[in-house]
Amino acid sequence: MTATKKRLKIVGAVLAVLLLLVYLYRTVSVPAGSISSAGAGVAVEEAQARYPPTESALQRSLQLAYEEHNSQIREQKAELQRTWEHLNKLEEQIRSLQKSTPRKYQKVKYLNYKNRKRILITGGAGFVGSHLVDDLMVQGHEVIVVDNFFTGRKRNVEHWLGHENFELIHHDIVNPLFIEIDEIYHLASPASPPHYMYNPVKTIKTNTMGTINVLGLAKRVMAKVLIASTSEVYGDPTVHPQPETYWGHVNPIGPRACYDEGKRVSETLSYAYAKQEKVQVRVARIFNTYGPRMHMNDGRVVSNFILQALRNETITVYGNGKQTRSFQYVSDLVDGLISLMASNYTQPINLGNPVEQTIGEFAHMIKELVGGPSVIRQTKAMEDDPQRRKPDITRARQYLNWEPKVPLESGLQRTISYFRNELARSDRFQESSNKYFDSP
């Protein structure tokens, strides 16, 4: 009985396994067929949806080409986006490398704390100021430039940015300044007629309120001050050449008065502070100066003639061309300013070139040095234009052992080279700007 039960159990188990296998076979084979048929049905429906039976073969091929083109555009956009992200990462890496890489500066002399001075230069980003910065930095002093960038440019001093001895402050000296310094060179003021006539009130304020702020600062910190005055204090002189003892011949209400009288008041303030507050004052009366970093459109005779000759334009001489000027190279002026600051002489001193040139002669000299087809033409004289201007530099020779060294022709060649490079740079930027803004 027991053996019979065992056999029945075995037979039952075998039958169950057989039934299970048959069931599995049906569930696997039949749905696969149905799925394939269902998939085929779906594919047919999609094809019919995309390509209705009414469409021709040409329409279908066009549709396929259009979809392929869109797919390529999407891929290209994605690739451009990846490239743009990659470029941004590269730019960030370059910027970080530039920040971490030390800049190369011109070699400067080492001075210990006893000999090193903290020197403030107002208008230090301008034409003369930036050259003065270069000399004082090379000598090893700490230089602080204050400029409102009306006529000054950051490019003039950018080669010192980041140097441990250099600091640039964007500030208008018409407003008070609180800083610790040992010496001040007060050069802040527009110096060319178009610039100082552009805003006469501002020019007067710079030369009066600005000078008061500088002298007040010097009084507080007991600093020595050099005031950059001008040959314009002599006006249209009746004495020739002009010594420092000449009081001048100035029109107080003319178009140049804002600058002429402003500088005269600046000198008056300086000596008032010297007498009343015991401020150490030096006054330099600067005559016509030229050289690299001159403002290209400052309206002065040197820049006007050079630009007109380089552009093959007519060289315009205001008046009959017989009025005279004397031109000194900027490096000579800087040497004179530094010598005057270091001296013990407190009266005004002329800094200029005693070699006199007529404007007509000067125009012919520029034309010959530049070359080109430019012609020289006389035009209407400017109001209150001085007829003769030549410094008497006896004081400078006697007390500073100073006189100009750079010959006129040599200095003009350097200046012409600078202006030629500036014009080429300006043309490159203009061309690049036109391509960018004119492109669709």
Helices and strands as residue ranges (DSSP letters): H 2-50, H 57-100, E 118-122, H 127-138, E 142-147, G 154-156, G 158-160, E 166-170, E 183-186, H 193-198, H 200-221, E 224-230, G 231-234, H 257-277, E 281-286, E 289-290, H 301-310, E 315-318, E 324-325, E 328-329, H 330-342, E 349-351, E 357-358, H 359-370, E 376-379, H 394-395, I 396-400, H 408-438
